[in-house]
Structure formats: structure tokens, C-alpha cells
Amino acid sequence: MSSKRLEGRVAVVTGASRGIGYFAAKKLAEEGAHIIAIARTVGGLEELDDEIQQVGSSATLVPLDLTDFDAIDRLGAAIFERWKKLDILVGNAGILGPTSPLGHIDPKKFDDVLKINVTANWRLIRSLDPLLRQSDAGRAVFLTSAASLRCRAYWGPYNISKAALEALVHTYVNETRKTNVKSMLVNPGAMRTGMRAKAMPGEDPMTLPHASEVSDDIVRFCVPESEENGRIYDFQIKALRDFAEPSY
């Protein structure tokens, strides 16, 4: 009998060609999941595929720009046709966007951040929710940031997008409480990633955790045994916190 916790499970991972998404996909594969790896960078996806084969699992590579919302709809249809269900969704893909005073931001660049960080995740939920409900233990994990609370000056589009993402996931949690679907948010904090290097160009990346280090925690919320639902996990302090409860 296999000791792999995700044997026979199917997982979608966005932003899988590098950084946190790459290592989360690899770790899910090590646990036996078939990975549907989504990213724009074909080379990175091919490298991931090689790694996944080396750990004895398999992948379906989907070179996709997440702003192609019709393609996200087709993804759901293709998964249904082949597997009839989806067990895991890891919504990792995100962009930093412009760092500038709010009044100086180009409207198109503002919209681009919202499209990737918020709308694409909503479109993924819209397309894949029926498939997650077909699983005996549908699990969804989305990557967030403390930016949603800190609202750092000049990071407006990113701050706003992460706050909206958290509201999106919180809403989805409340709509699926009586189903087998459980959803979590993971805040990795400052990590050695390309996005962090762009945001903090003077920072020594070697002082930060490697992007692979959060993968175990992402996987722990993807296994069928996980009962965590509707909470935010802060990787840097290894703590779970609840969404703010309404006062009415």
C-alpha cells in the first residue's frame, strides 16, 4: 500500500514554473498527486516536469496566461472530461505591479494587477468549484500577503489586490461550509523569490527563507485529513489566525 498521502489525487497549481509555485507543485507530486501545472513560462514548466518524473509522479503542463479567462473556463471543461473531479487547487500566481503613489499609477497597470491577483483566482473558482465539490476532500489554498493589512505606501495595487483576494476566499469559504471543500490562505512572508527581489532590490536574498521552505505547509492544507478551513496561515511565525469576524 502506498504511503503517499496524495496518491490518485489531481492538483492544479498556478505560477508553477518558478518560486513558491514550483516547489509546491514538486512537493505535491512527491506525495503522489498528478500536477496540472499552469504558468506562462514553458521552459520552467518543462524543468518542473522533469523534476516530477524523477520523484515518480506525473504532470500535465498548461502554458497559460491567467488573464485569458476563456482559457480558464476551457481548463475546467478539460479536467472534467479527463478526471470528472479536482482534488486540489493552489492559487499561487501573482504579480507585484507598479510601486508608485496611487495618483501616479497607470490605469492599465492597476487593472493588470487586479486581473492576475484577484480576477484570475475568481475565474479559477468559477471554473473549478464544481470539480472540487466532486472530490471527497476538495482543498483550495491561495497565497496572500501581510500587505493586505499593512497597506504599505506606494504599493497600492498589490495591497488592494491581496485584501480583495482575502475577501474572495473568505466568501468562498462561507459558501462551501456544508460541502467537502475546505479553503485556506497562506502568507509566506518575505521569501527568496523573484517578486521579492523586484520589490526590495537592495535586500540580501540570502537572509530570507528559500521559496521551497513553505511547500510542506501548503501541502499540509491539501491532504484529505486536513480539517483546517477559512483561516490564514502565517509561515514566518508558524501560526494560524482567523478571518476578522463581522460585528453584526
GICOR-V821393 format. One record per pair of residues at least 6 apart in sequence whose C-alpha atoms are under 6 Angstrom apart, sorted by the first residue. I is the first residue (numbers start at 1). J is the second residue. D is the distance in whole Angstrom. If there is no record, write none. Layout:
I_J_D / I_J_D
//
This chain:
4_31_5 / 4_32_6 / 5_31_5 / 6_31_5 / 6_32_5 / 6_33_5 / 7_32_4 / 7_33_6 / 9_33_5 / 9_87_6 / 10_33_6 / 10_34_5 / 10_86_6 / 10_87_5 / 11_35_5 / 11_36_6 / 11_87_6 / 11_88_4 / 11_89_6 / 12_36_5 / 12_89_5 / 13_37_5 / 13_90_5 / 14_38_5 / 14_91_5 / 14_92_5 / 14_93_5 / 15_21_5 / 15_38_6 / 15_39_5 / 15_92_6 / 15_93_4 / 16_22_4 / 16_37_6 / 16_38_6 / 16_39_6 / 17_39_6 / 17_44_4 / 17_45_5 / 19_193_6 / 19_211_6 / 20_211_5 / 21_92_6 / 23_212_5 / 24_215_5 / 26_52_6 / 29_57_6 / 30_55_6 / 34_58_5 / 34_59_5 / 35_59_5 / 36_59_6 / 36_60_5 / 37_61_5 / 37_62_6 / 38_62_5 / 38_63_6 / 39_63_5 / 39_64_6 / 40_63_5 / 40_64_5 / 40_65_5 / 66_120_6 / 73_127_5 / 76_127_5 / 76_128_5 / 85_131_4 / 85_134_5 / 85_135_6 / 86_131_5 / 86_132_5 / 87_132_6 / 87_135_5 / 87_138_5 / 88_138_6 / 88_139_5 / 88_140_6 / 89_140_5 / 90_140_6 / 90_141_5 / 90_142_6 / 91_142_5 / 92_142_6 / 92_143_5 / 94_116_6 / 94_117_5 / 96_158_6 / 97_113_6 / 99_154_5 / 99_155_5 / 100_154_5 / 101_154_5 / 110_157_6 / 114_161_6 / 117_161_6 / 118_165_5 / 132_138_5 / 137_180_5 / 137_224_5 / 138_180_6 / 138_181_4 / 139_181_6 / 139_182_5 / 139_183_6 / 139_222_5 / 140_183_5 / 141_183_6 / 141_184_5 / 141_185_6 / 142_185_5 / 143_185_6 / 143_186_5 / 143_187_6 / 144_162_6 / 144_186_6 / 144_187_5 / 145_187_5 / 147_159_5 / 148_159_5 / 148_162_5 / 148_163_4 / 151_159_5 / 173_230_6 / 182_229_5 / 183_229_5 / 183_230_6 / 184_229_6 / 184_230_5 / 184_231_6 / 185_232_5 / 186_232_6 / 186_233_5 / 187_233_6 / 187_234_5 / 188_235_5 / 191_208_5 / 191_209_5 / 191_211_6 / 192_205_6 / 192_208_5 / 192_209_6 / 192_210_5 / 192_211_6 / 231_241_6 / 231_242_5 / 232_240_6 / 232_241_5 / 233_239_6 / 233_240_4
//
